[in-house]
């Protein structure tokens, strides 16, 4: 089996290089990658993407590349549309042409964040931002081009590699005696490592059974606020590394309105993962498990 991975150096892409390797021959590309006989891994280059798929003829295409700078997308909507919608649509057409399974990642930002109930896959969408709108359009273009797809909507993604919320909190907690963190957005911090492992498992099943294809919500179990997340990070850091010089003695709760941003964030980012769990026979670990493991790695 041949697997084509795009976005190999992103948070999820980096973990996918590990989790996908046992499935077969893995061709991992980033936006700078150029194939010797034509083709590329750059989502800007739609013709190059088509050529890459046509030449490699992979059994599976995993697209982990995207425009993920949520606030920046508000000022560059054309770029967000190109990377989050047009490119996935082309990949879906190319996948259909060679009979490949396409795996793609989306987001809780396709919803408007109202209410308190976890969002199901069939819930009415209503993105609040350019990022959310373009990710939703990418989903629609994929579904229109090929039935053989897996779209995983996830939330609050983090990884040990690169920057993340936990690292920011640890840095600020060593500089300040008090932190103020948003307490009215609710979701589940979800590790790139978990996303990658679930992806590999799901691919194997989807290749054997087309009924597994479609859109699935993928997030760690449980829920918290950004404030609760920050407090857990600091408490766990003190436990794992007692000599860490943490000054912050308080993590004060504040509403989203206290930190205005160009892009509106959904307040309710809860995702109902029962469909994924039943389809693939998986038990998703609690968000605290992954965050603690990540902290143990970086401290």
C-alpha positions in Angstrom: 0.0 0.0 0.0 1.2 3.5 -0.8 0.2 6.5 1.4 0.7 10.1 0.4 0.9 12.6 3.3 0.7 16.3 2.8 1.7 18.8 5.5 4.3 16.5 7.0 5.9 19.1 9.3 2.8 20.5 11.0 1.7 19.4 14.4 -0.5 16.6 13.2 1.6 15.9 10.1 4.7 15.2 12.2 2.9 12.6 14.3 1.3 11.1 11.1 4.8 10.3 9.8 5.1 8.0 12.7 1.6 6.5 12.8 1.3 5.9 9.0 4.7 4.3 8.5 3.6 0.8 9.4 0.7 0.9 6.8 3.1 0.7 3.8 5.2 2.9 1.6 4.9 6.5 2.9 5.6 9.5 0.7 5.6 12.5 3.0 5.6 16.0 1.6 5.5 19.6 2.7 4.9 22.7 0.8 8.6 22.9 -0.3 8.7 19.3 -1.5 9.2 18.7 -5.3 9.1 15.3 -6.8 11.9 14.4 -9.2 9.5 13.4 -12.0 7.0 16.2 -11.5 4.5 17.1 -8.8 4.7 18.9 -5.4 3.3 19.1 -2.0 2.3 22.8 -2.1 -1.4 23.4 -1.6 -1.1 26.7 -3.6 -0.2 24.7 -6.7 -3.4 23.0 -7.7 -2.0 21.6 -11.0 1.0 20.4 -9.1 -1.2 18.5 -6.6 -3.1 16.9 -9.5 0.2 15.8 -11.0 1.5 14.5 -7.7 -1.5 12.2 -7.2 -1.6 11.1 -10.9 2.1 10.1 -10.8 2.2 8.5 -7.4 -1.2 6.8 -7.7 -1.4 6.3 -3.9 -4.0 4.1 -2.2 -4.5 6.7 0.5 -4.0 10.5 0.6 -3.8 12.2 4.0 -4.0 16.0 3.9 -2.7 17.5 7.1 -1.9 20.8 5.5 -4.1 23.9 6.0 -4.3 27.6 6.7 -4.7 27.4 10.5 -3.9 31.0 11.5 -7.4 31.8 12.6 -7.1 35.5 13.1 -4.8 36.1 10.1 -7.4 34.4 7.9 -9.7 37.4 8.5 -7.3 39.6 6.6 -6.3 37.1 3.9 -9.5 35.3 3.0 -8.4 34.5 -0.5 -5.4 32.5 0.8 -7.5 30.7 3.4 -10.0 29.8 0.7 -7.2 28.5 -1.5 -5.6 26.3 1.2 -8.7 25.2 3.1 -11.2 24.8 0.3 -9.9 24.8 -3.2 -6.9 22.5 -2.5 -8.9 19.9 -0.6 -11.4 19.9 -3.4 -8.7 19.3 -6.0 -7.2 16.5 -3.9 -10.7 14.9 -3.6 -11.1 15.0 -7.4 -7.6 13.6 -7.9 -8.2 10.9 -5.3 -11.4 9.8 -7.0 -9.6 9.6 -10.3 -7.1 7.1 -9.0 -9.4 5.3 -6.6 -7.7 6.5 -3.5 -9.1 7.1 0.0 -8.8 10.8 1.0 -8.3 11.7 4.7 -8.8 15.3 5.7 -9.0 17.3 8.9 -11.6 19.9 9.8 -12.6 21.8 12.9 -15.2 22.6 15.5 -15.1 26.1 14.0 -17.6 25.0 11.4 -20.2 25.5 14.2 -21.5 28.7 15.7 -20.7 27.7 19.3 -24.2 28.2 20.6 -25.8 26.1 23.4 -24.1 23.6 25.6 -24.8 20.2 23.9 -21.9 18.5 22.1 -22.1 18.9 18.4 -23.0 15.8 16.3 -21.8 15.3 12.8 -25.2 16.1 11.4 -25.8 19.3 13.4 -26.5 22.5 11.6 -23.3 24.4 10.8 -22.8 28.1 11.1 -19.1 29.2 11.1 -18.3 32.6 12.7 -15.0 33.2 11.0 -13.2 33.1 7.6 -11.3 30.1 8.9 -14.4 28.2 9.9 -16.2 29.1 6.6 -13.3 28.0 4.4 -12.9 24.7 6.3 -16.6 24.0 5.9 -16.3 24.7 2.2 -13.4 22.3 2.0 -15.6 19.6 3.6 -18.4 20.2 1.1 -16.0 20.1 -1.9 -14.6 16.8 -0.7 -18.0 15.2 -0.2 -19.1 16.4 -3.7 -16.0 14.9 -5.4 -15.6 11.5 -3.7 -17.5 9.2 -1.5 -14.3 7.5 -0.3 -13.2 10.1 2.3 -12.7 10.4 6.0 -13.1 13.9 7.4 -12.1 14.3 11.0 -13.4 17.4 12.8 -11.2 18.0 15.9 -10.7 20.8 18.4 -8.1 22.6 20.5 -5.2 20.7 18.9 -1.8 20.7 20.6 1.5 18.8 20.3 4.8 18.6 22.2 6.5 19.9 19.0 6.1 23.5 18.2 4.2 26.2 20.1 1.1 25.5 22.1 -1.2 26.9 24.7 0.4 24.9 27.5 3.9 26.2 26.7 2.6 29.8 26.6 1.0 29.3 30.0 4.2 27.9 31.5 6.2 30.8 30.2 3.8 33.4 31.4 3.5 31.7 34.8 7.2 32.1 35.3 7.0 35.8 34.4 3.8 36.9 36.2 2.2 36.5 39.6 -1.3 36.4 38.1 -2.7 35.1 34.8 -6.1 35.9 33.3 -7.5 33.2 31.1 -10.8 32.9 29.2 -13.4 30.8 31.1 -16.5 30.8 28.8 -15.2 28.8 25.9 -15.6 25.0 26.4 -13.9 22.2 24.6 -11.4 19.3 24.8 -7.7 19.7 24.3 -6.8 17.1 21.8 -3.2 15.8 21.1 -1.8 15.5 17.6 -0.5 12.1 18.7 -4.0 10.9 19.4 -5.3 12.3 16.1 -2.5 10.5 14.2 -3.0 7.2 16.0 -6.8 7.2 15.4 -6.2 8.2 11.8 -4.0 5.1 11.1 -6.6 2.8 12.8 -9.5 4.3 10.9 -7.7 4.1 7.5 -7.2 0.3 7.9 -10.9 -0.1 8.6 -12.1 2.3 5.9 -10.0 0.5 3.3 -11.8 -2.8 4.2 -15.3 -1.3 4.6 -16.5 1.8 2.7 -19.3 2.2 5.2 -16.7 3.6 7.6 -16.2 6.6 5.3 -17.7 10.0 6.0 -17.3 12.7 8.6 -16.4 11.9 12.2 -15.8 14.0 15.3 -12.4 13.3 16.8 -11.5 14.8 20.2 -10.3 13.7 23.5 -12.9 12.8 26.2 -14.1 15.2 28.7 -14.3 19.0 28.6 -12.8 22.0 30.1 -12.4 25.8 29.6 -9.2 27.5 28.6 -9.0 28.6 32.3 -9.4 25.1 33.5 -6.8 23.9 30.9 -4.3 26.5 32.2 -4.8 25.6 35.8 -4.3 21.9 35.0 -1.1 22.7 33.2 0.3 24.6 36.1 -0.8 22.1 38.7 0.7 19.3 36.7 3.9 21.2 36.0 4.4 21.7 39.7 3.8 18.0 40.3 6.2 16.8 37.5 8.9 19.4 38.2 8.7 20.8 41.8 11.7 23.1 41.2 10.1 24.9 38.3 10.0 28.6 39.1 6.3 29.3 38.8 5.4 32.7 40.1 1.7 32.8 39.2 -0.4 32.1 42.2 -3.7 32.8 40.5 -5.4 32.0 37.2 -8.3 34.5 37.1 -11.3 33.7 34.9 -12.4 36.3 32.3 -14.9 36.3 29.5 -14.0 36.0 25.8 -14.9 39.7 25.5 -11.8 40.6 27.6 -9.6 39.6 24.8 -11.0 40.9 21.5 -9.6 39.1 18.4 -10.2 39.6 14.7 -11.9 36.2 14.4 -14.8 35.2 16.6 -14.4 32.0 18.5 -17.2 29.5 19.2 -18.0 29.4 22.9 -19.2 25.8 22.7 -16.6 23.6 21.1 -17.8 20.3 22.5 -17.8 17.5 19.9 -19.9 14.4 20.2 -17.5 11.5 19.3 -19.9 8.6 19.7 -20.1 8.1 16.0 -16.3 7.7 15.7 -16.1 5.5 18.7 -18.8 3.1 17.6 -17.7 3.0 13.9 -14.1 2.2 14.7 -14.4 0.5 18.0 -12.3 3.0 19.9 -12.2 4.4 23.4 -10.8 8.0 23.4 -8.8 8.9 26.5 -9.6 11.9 28.7 -8.0 15.1 27.7 -6.0 15.3 30.9 -4.2 12.1 30.0 -2.7 13.5 26.8 -1.9 16.9 28.3 0.0 15.3 31.2 2.0 13.1 28.9 2.9 16.1 26.7 4.0 18.1 29.8 6.1 15.2 31.0 7.8 15.3 27.6 8.6 19.0 27.4 9.5 19.8 31.0 
